[in-house]
Amino acid sequence: MASTILLLIGVFFVFLGMVGLLRLPDIYNRLHATTKIGTLGTFGVMMSILAKVGFSPMGVKAITVGLFLLLTAPIAAHMIGRAAHRHGVGLCKGSVIDEYGQDQKK
């Protein structure tokens, strides 16, 4: 029962990440949606596997994959966003402030 609930929570967050990827206007907003929501969704699915199989070799792999994703996804998104900014990818028209661009001018 707990594994099913965790799986549904994980799939819900992955779905929200997909909607954000389709609906948000620029790369920076899309990175936010796919990194934060997608990481939570995948972590929920990994914890569902752990709840289902316990601390078997498959459960330990699920923990390892979940922790690896929690540690690397935000760093990768930051690097992608920084590279996009350095290559001149602009913000959407609705963006109010570019703090990273202001820091670069100093």
CORNOR-V980776 format. One record per residue. N is the residue number from 1. PHI is phi in whole degrees, -180 to 180 (999 if undefined). NEAR is the number of other C-alpha atoms within 8 Angstrom. D_FIRST is the distance of its C-alpha to the first C-alpha in Angstrom with 2 decimals. Layout:
n phi near d_first
N PHI NEAR D_FIRST
N PHI NEAR D_FIRST
This chain:
n phi near d_first
1 999 4 0.00
2 -65 7 3.82
3 -67 12 5.43
4 -67 8 5.21
5 -65 9 6.41
6 -62 12 8.77
7 -64 12 9.89
8 -64 8 10.78
9 -63 11 12.54
10 -62 14 14.29
11 -66 12 15.42
12 -62 9 16.64
13 -68 12 18.71
14 -64 13 20.07
15 -61 8 21.09
16 -62 11 22.85
17 -63 13 24.63
18 -65 9 25.87
19 -63 8 27.14
20 -62 11 28.88
21 -63 11 30.45
22 -81 6 31.90
23 -98 6 32.94
24 -79 8 34.29
25 -81 7 38.03
26 -136 8 38.80
27 -63 9 37.62
28 -70 8 37.07
29 -68 9 34.73
30 -66 12 32.89
31 -62 11 32.53
32 -61 10 30.98
33 -65 13 28.36
34 -72 13 27.51
35 -77 12 27.56
36 -69 9 25.72
37 -72 13 23.13
38 -63 13 22.81
39 -66 12 22.41
40 -62 11 19.60
41 -65 14 17.88
42 -67 12 18.43
43 -64 13 17.43
44 -63 13 14.03
45 -66 13 13.68
46 -65 12 15.05
47 -70 14 12.70
48 -64 14 9.76
49 -62 13 11.88
50 -62 15 12.50
51 -66 10 9.02
52 -77 7 8.75
53 -103 9 12.35
54 75 8 13.30
55 -88 8 16.93
56 -83 7 18.33
57 -56 6 20.95
58 -68 10 18.53
59 -66 13 16.47
60 -66 10 19.85
61 -64 8 20.96
62 -64 12 18.03
63 -62 11 19.00
64 -62 8 22.60
65 -64 9 22.24
66 -62 12 20.35
67 -67 9 23.08
68 -61 8 25.81
69 -66 10 24.76
70 -62 10 24.63
71 -84 8 28.10
72 -99 8 29.82
73 -62 10 28.74
74 -64 10 30.54
75 -67 8 33.60
76 -64 8 33.76
77 -65 11 33.51
78 -63 8 36.27
79 -67 8 38.45
80 -66 8 38.02
81 -64 11 38.85
82 -65 8 41.81
83 -64 8 43.13
84 -64 10 42.87
85 -66 9 44.75
86 -67 7 47.41
87 -90 6 47.96
88 87 6 48.62
89 -71 7 45.56
90 -81 5 46.03
91 -80 8 43.80
92 -71 7 43.09
93 -64 4 45.64
94 -81 4 43.32
95 -71 7 43.02
96 -96 4 45.06
97 -142 4 45.61
98 -120 7 45.58
99 -66 6 45.41
100 -66 6 45.18
101 -66 7 48.28
102 -68 8 50.10
103 -67 7 49.36
104 -70 6 50.73
105 -78 5 54.01
106 -77 4 54.78
